[in-house]
Amino acid sequence: MTAALYLTTALLAIVSGARTVLWLTSYASTKLDTALATASAIGLTLAMYLLAAVATKTVERTAVAGLFILSAWATFDWAETGYQTVSTTADTSAYINTQTRSLIADTSTATATQNNNAATLSAIGHNTRSDAVTSNTQQLIDTRMALIDSLRAEPSTTHTGHSAALLGNGRLILWLLLAVLLDGAGILCLRKARELTTQHTEHTADPLQQQIADEIRQGIHGKQPAVINVAKAHSISDDHARR
């Protein structure tokens, strides 16, 4: 269980760091800016998780809260930016699809008209002009077939984010919940793993070692107790006392 909690923490910390890197580097304009943004994002993420594991003082908890808000905002921005990108891509694809279909319809109409004109010219003996119209008709047919091929080649992908689109502006609440849970779950897993580790250490500790440690803290063996004195007091070897 403890190993699984630490693994989950590590995975969520990596994801959190990656999101913060993407957020900060989006404002970078040079390679140096990108490097600094990347280092800052990784450092802030590590600081948040490491402080969260040991924070006991108010100032430490305040720092963790500030780092948590920063990381949560990076997640929020990442989710909303991704949604807007997908939405824009879908709208553009739909527009191109509509325009292509319209052009196909136009070329179909023009082709039919040209065929009628060619037949009429041929009937009244204007074969040269009829051949020219037929050539133009063939060009329209080629254009139409190229448009149809391009329409067929358009991938029919299902974009993610449809449920978010149904929520409208309510999706912002979904992004906020996602941001809080991703980092919050990682911090909770880390603290729980440390708690279980501490409990395991206490349960497996030598009772005599715990007693000696308590006596040293209480000053029973003096301010700077010698190992030999502690060993004699408990009738144990020096090596045992050193543990």
For each residue, the residues with C-beta under 8 A, 3 or more apart:
1: 4 5 196
2: 5 6 193 196 197 200
3: 6 7
4: 1 7 8
5: 1 2 8 9 189 190 192 193 196
6: 2 3 9 10 189 190 193
7: 3 4 10 11
8: 4 5 11 12 185 186 189
9: 5 6 12 13 49 186 189 190 193
10: 6 7 13 14
11: 7 8 14 15
12: 8 9 15 16 182 183 185 186 189
13: 9 10 16 17 45 46 49 186
14: 10 11 17 18
15: 11 12 18 19 182
16: 12 13 19 20 45 48 71 74 75 182 183 186
17: 13 14 20 21 41 42 45 46
18: 14 15 21 22
19: 15 16 22 23 71 74 75 78
20: 16 17 23 24 41 42 44 45 70 71 74
21: 17 18 24 25 37 38 41 42
22: 18 19 25 26 74 78
23: 19 20 26 41 73 74 77 78
24: 20 21 27 28 37 38 40 41 74
25: 21 22 28 33 34 37 38 41
26: 22 23 81
27: 24 33 37
28: 24 25 33 34 36 37
29: 33
30: 33 34
31: 34 35
32: 35 36
33: 25 27 28 29 30 36 37
34: 25 28 30 31 37 38
35: 31 32 38 39
36: 28 32 33 39 40
37: 21 24 25 27 28 33 34 40 41
38: 21 24 25 34 35 41 42
39: 35 36 42 43
40: 24 36 37 43 44
41: 17 20 21 23 24 25 37 38 44 45 74
42: 17 20 21 38 39 45 46
43: 39 40 46 47
44: 20 40 41 47 48 67 70 71
45: 13 16 17 20 41 42 48 49 71
46: 13 17 42 43 49 50
47: 43 44 50 51 63 67
48: 16 44 45 51 52 64 67 68 71 183 187
49: 9 13 45 46 52 53 186 187 190
50: 46 47 53 54
51: 47 48 54 55 60 63 64 67
52: 48 49 55 64 68 187 190 191
53: 49 50 190 191 194
54: 50 51 60
55: 51 52 60 61 63 64
56: 60 61
57: 60 61
58: 61 62
59: 62 63
60: 51 54 55 56 57 63 64
61: 55 56 57 58 64 65
62: 58 59 65 66
63: 47 51 55 59 60 66 67
64: 48 51 52 55 60 61 67 68 187
65: 61 62 68 69
66: 62 63 69 70
67: 44 47 48 51 63 64 70 71
68: 48 52 64 65 71 72 183 184 187
69: 65 66 72 73
70: 20 44 66 67 73 74
71: 16 19 20 44 45 48 67 68 74 75 179 183
72: 68 69 75 76 176 179 180 183
73: 23 69 70 76 77 179
74: 16 19 20 22 23 24 41 70 71 77 78 179
75: 16 19 71 72 78 79 175 178 179 182 183
76: 72 73 79 80 172 175 176 178 179
77: 23 73 74 80 81
78: 19 22 23 74 75 81 82
79: 75 76 82 83 174 175 178 179
80: 76 77 83 84 171 172 175
81: 26 77 78 84 85
82: 78 79 85 86 161
83: 79 80 86 87 161 164 171
84: 80 81 87 88
85: 81 82 88 89
86: 82 83 89 90 159 160 161
87: 83 84 90 91 161 165
88: 84 85 91 92
89: 85 86 92 93 159
90: 86 87 93 94 159
91: 87 88 94 95
92: 88 89 95 96
93: 89 90 96 97 154
94: 90 91 97 98
95: 91 92 98 99
96: 92 93 99 100 154
97: 93 94 100 101 151 154
98: 94 95 101 102
99: 95 96 102 103
100: 96 97 103 104 147 150 151
101: 97 98 104 105 151
102: 98 99 105 106
103: 99 100 106 107 147
104: 100 101 107 108 144 147 148 151
105: 101 102 108 109
106: 102 103 109 110
107: 103 104 110 111 140 141 143 144 147
108: 104 105 111 112 144
109: 105 106 112 113
110: 106 107 113 114 140
111: 107 108 114 115 137 140 141 144
112: 108 109 115 116
113: 109 110 116 117
114: 110 111 117 118 133 134 136 137 140
115: 111 112 118 119 137
116: 112 113 119 120
117: 113 114 120 121 133
118: 114 115 121 122 130 133 134 137
119: 115 116 122 123 130
120: 116 117 123 124
121: 117 118 124 126 127 129 130 133
122: 118 119 125 126 127 130
123: 119 120
124: 120 121
125: 122
126: 121 122 129 130
127: 121 122 130 131
128: 131 132
129: 121 126 132 133
130: 118 119 121 122 126 127 133 134
131: 127 128 134 135
132: 128 129 135 136
133: 114 117 118 121 129 130 136 137
134: 114 118 130 131 137 138
135: 131 132 138 139
136: 114 132 133 139 140
137: 111 114 115 118 133 134 140 141
138: 134 135 141 142
139: 135 136 142 143
140: 107 110 111 114 136 137 143 144
141: 107 111 137 138 144 145
142: 138 139 145 146
143: 107 139 140 146 147
144: 104 107 108 111 140 141 147 148
145: 141 142 148 149
146: 142 143 149 150
147: 100 103 104 107 143 144 150 151
148: 104 144 145 151 152
149: 145 146 152 153
150: 100 146 147 153 154
151: 97 100 101 104 147 148 154
152: 148 149
153: 149 150
154: 93 96 97 150 151
155:
156:
157:
158: 162
159: 86 89 90 162
160: 86
161: 82 83 86 87 164 165
162: 158 159 165 166
163: 166 167
164: 83 161 167 171 174
165: 87 161 162 168 171
166: 162 163
167: 163 164 170 171 173 174
168: 165 171
169: 172
170: 167 173 174
171: 80 83 164 165 167 168 174 175
172: 76 80 169 175 176
173: 167 170 176 177
174: 79 164 167 170 171 177 178
175: 75 76 79 80 171 172 178 179
176: 72 76 172 173 179 180
177: 173 174 180 181
178: 75 76 79 174 175 181 182
179: 71 72 73 74 75 76 79 175 176 182 183
180: 72 176 177 183 184
181: 177 178 184 185
182: 12 15 16 75 178 179 185 186
183: 12 16 48 68 71 72 75 179 180 186 187
184: 68 180 181 187 188
185: 8 12 181 182 188 189
186: 8 9 12 13 16 49 182 183 189 190
187: 48 49 52 64 68 183 184 190 191
188: 184 185 191 192
189: 5 6 8 9 12 185 186 192 193
190: 5 6 9 49 52 53 186 187 193 194
191: 52 53 187 188 194 195
192: 5 188 189 195 196
193: 2 5 6 9 189 190 196 197
194: 53 190 191 197 198
195: 191 192 198 199
196: 1 2 5 192 193 199 200
197: 2 193 194 200 201
198: 194 195 201 202
199: 195 196 202 203
200: 2 196 197 203 204
201: 197 198 204 205
202: 198 199 205
203: 199 200
204: 200 201
205: 201 202 209 210
206: 209 210 243
207: 210 211
208: 211 212 234 236 240
209: 205 206 212 213 243
210: 205 206 207 213 214
211: 207 208 214 215
212: 208 209 215 216 230 234 241
213: 209 210 216 217
214: 210 211 217 218
215: 211 212 218 220 221 230
216: 212 213 219 220 221 225 230
217: 213 214
218: 214 215
219: 216 222 223
220: 215 216
221: 215 216 225 226 229 230 233
222: 219 225 226 229
223: 219
224:
225: 216 221 222 229 230
226: 221 222 229 230
227: 230 231 238 241 242
228: 231 232 238 241
229: 221 222 225 226 232 233
230: 212 215 216 221 225 226 227 233 234 241
231: 227 228 234 235 236 237 238 240 241
232: 228 229 235
233: 221 229 230
234: 208 212 230 231 241
235: 231 232
236: 208 231 240 241
237: 231 240 241
238: 227 228 231 241 242
239: 242 243
240: 208 231 236 237 243
241: 212 227 228 230 231 234 236 237 238
242: 227 238 239
243: 206 209 239 240
